[in-house]
């Protein structure tokens, strides 16, 4: 399992019966299908049946396609309040979904980080 870390701000921002959910959004790229990740709080009751737990904590879940790409990665999740809204973010690069679809590493020596 991947080492998923929630910052203290992210833990405090989660309400009772909420989890962090990594969703996968399909985007078209030329002739191939690509996608991107998003991170959002979600009620456990609204969690998709196919969602898979990420890491050892019971607070982070992912869409099956996102889980495949994130299962072995160390990811830190933070929450930054934006007025009265909660904005959950991760330390994944902004083009992480595209890198996954092209077979490029998200982290590491050839990742461009």
C-alpha positions as CSV (number, residue, x, y, z in Angstrom):
1,X,0.0,0.0,0.0
2,X,1.1,3.5,-0.7
3,X,2.2,5.9,2.1
4,X,-0.7,8.4,2.0
5,X,-0.2,11.3,4.4
6,X,-2.9,13.7,5.5
7,X,-1.6,17.0,6.9
8,X,-3.1,18.2,10.2
9,X,-5.1,20.8,8.2
10,X,-6.6,18.1,6.0
11,X,-7.6,15.9,8.9
12,X,-9.2,18.9,10.7
13,X,-11.1,19.9,7.5
14,X,-12.7,16.5,7.1
15,X,-16.1,16.4,8.7
16,X,-17.5,13.3,10.5
17,X,-18.3,10.5,8.0
18,X,-16.3,12.2,5.2
19,X,-13.3,10.8,3.4
20,X,-10.9,12.2,0.8
21,X,-11.6,10.8,-2.7
22,X,-9.2,10.8,-5.7
23,X,-11.4,11.0,-8.7
24,X,-10.4,10.3,-12.3
25,X,-11.7,12.5,-15.1
26,X,-11.4,11.3,-18.6
27,X,-10.0,13.8,-21.1
28,X,-9.4,13.2,-24.8
29,X,-5.9,13.7,-26.1
30,X,-5.5,13.3,-29.9
31,X,-6.1,9.6,-30.6
32,X,-5.6,8.3,-27.1
33,X,-7.7,8.6,-23.9
34,X,-6.1,10.4,-21.1
35,X,-7.3,11.6,-17.7
36,X,-6.5,13.7,-14.7
37,X,-6.9,13.4,-11.0
38,X,-9.0,15.5,-8.7
39,X,-9.1,15.4,-4.9
40,X,-12.3,16.2,-3.0
41,X,-14.1,15.4,0.3
42,X,-16.9,13.0,-0.1
43,X,-19.4,11.5,2.4
44,X,-18.9,7.8,3.0
45,X,-22.5,7.3,2.0
46,X,-21.9,8.8,-1.4
47,X,-18.6,6.9,-2.0
48,X,-18.9,4.9,-5.3
49,X,-19.1,1.2,-4.8
50,X,-16.0,0.6,-6.9
51,X,-13.9,3.0,-4.9
52,X,-10.8,1.4,-3.5
53,X,-8.9,2.4,-0.3
54,X,-5.5,4.1,-0.7
55,X,-2.9,3.5,1.9
56,X,-3.4,2.1,5.4
57,X,-5.7,4.9,6.6
58,X,-9.5,4.5,6.3
59,X,-9.8,8.2,5.2
60,X,-8.5,8.1,1.6
61,X,-10.2,6.3,-1.4
62,X,-9.7,6.4,-5.1
63,X,-11.6,5.7,-8.3
64,X,-10.4,2.4,-9.7
65,X,-8.5,4.0,-12.6
66,X,-6.8,6.5,-10.3
67,X,-6.0,3.8,-7.8
68,X,-4.0,1.9,-10.4
69,X,-1.7,4.9,-10.8
70,X,-1.5,5.9,-7.2
71,X,-1.3,2.6,-5.4
72,X,2.5,2.6,-4.9
73,X,3.1,6.4,-4.7
74,X,3.8,8.5,-1.7
75,X,1.2,11.3,-1.7
76,X,0.6,14.1,0.7
77,X,-2.9,15.6,1.0
78,X,-3.5,19.1,2.3
79,X,-6.5,21.4,2.7
80,X,-6.4,25.1,2.1
81,X,-9.6,27.0,3.0
82,X,-10.7,29.4,0.3
83,X,-13.2,31.7,2.0
84,X,-15.9,29.3,3.3
85,X,-14.9,26.4,0.9
86,X,-12.4,23.7,1.6
87,X,-9.9,23.0,-1.2
88,X,-8.1,19.7,-0.9
89,X,-4.9,19.4,-2.8
90,X,-2.2,16.8,-3.2
91,X,1.5,17.1,-3.9
92,X,1.1,15.3,-7.3
93,X,2.4,17.3,-10.3
94,X,-0.3,19.1,-12.2
95,X,0.2,16.8,-15.2
96,X,0.3,13.6,-13.2
97,X,-2.7,12.0,-15.1
98,X,-1.1,12.7,-18.5
99,X,2.2,11.2,-17.3
100,X,0.4,8.1,-16.1
101,X,-1.3,7.7,-19.5
102,X,2.0,8.1,-21.4
103,X,3.8,5.6,-19.2
104,X,6.0,8.3,-17.6
105,X,6.9,8.3,-13.9
106,X,5.2,10.8,-11.7
107,X,8.1,11.0,-9.3
108,X,11.7,10.0,-9.7
109,X,14.9,11.0,-11.7
110,X,13.1,11.1,-15.1
111,X,10.0,12.8,-13.9
112,X,11.2,16.4,-14.3
113,X,10.8,17.3,-10.7
